[in-house]
Amino acid sequence: MVLPLVDEDKPKCFLCHIMFESIKELQNHQKTDHADFFEFHENEQKREPAPGDVSIF
């Protein structure tokens, strides 16, 4: 199936796939509707290798 390239330049929310006319509208949408998702991931400061990851020097 081939989809048309209509509205390719409009920003799209990666969580609910709604398209917006501007980046400001997208930012307001994410701050209001998906605030819990972003707060959870902002507070997640633990960055370390997963078990089984191998580092090659």
N, C-alpha and C positions, 0 to 999 in steps of 0.2 A: 504494500500500500504506500502511495506517495502522497505526502501532505503538502499543500501549497505553502509558499513562503510569505504568507500574509501576516502582518503584525510581528515580523521577526525582530524589529528594532525596539519593541516595547519591553519594559522590565516585567519579569514574571516571578512570583513567589515560589520558591523551591519546596515549600512545605505543602501548600494547598493548590498550586498551579493556576492561580488566578493572575490574569494579565492586568497591568495598570498603564495609565497614560504617561506617568512620569516617575522618576526615581523617588521623589518626595512622597508621592502617594503610596509607593511600595514601602518606604521606611515607616510611614505612619501606620500602615496595615500591620507590619511586623511588630511594631511597638505595642499595638493594642491587642491584636488577635493572637499573636504567638509570643507574648512576653514571657510566659513561663518556660518555653523552650530555650529562648536566648539567655534568660537568667540562669538556668541550670547549666548551660554550657560555658557561660562566662565564669561561673564559680568553680568550674572544674579545672584546677591548676595542676593536677598531677599529670606530668608528662614523663613517661619512662618507657623503656622497651617492653614489649609484650613478652610473656614467657615463650621461650623457644626462638626468639629473634637472635640472629647471629651478626655480630659486627666484624667486618674485615678491615684490617688496617694495612 
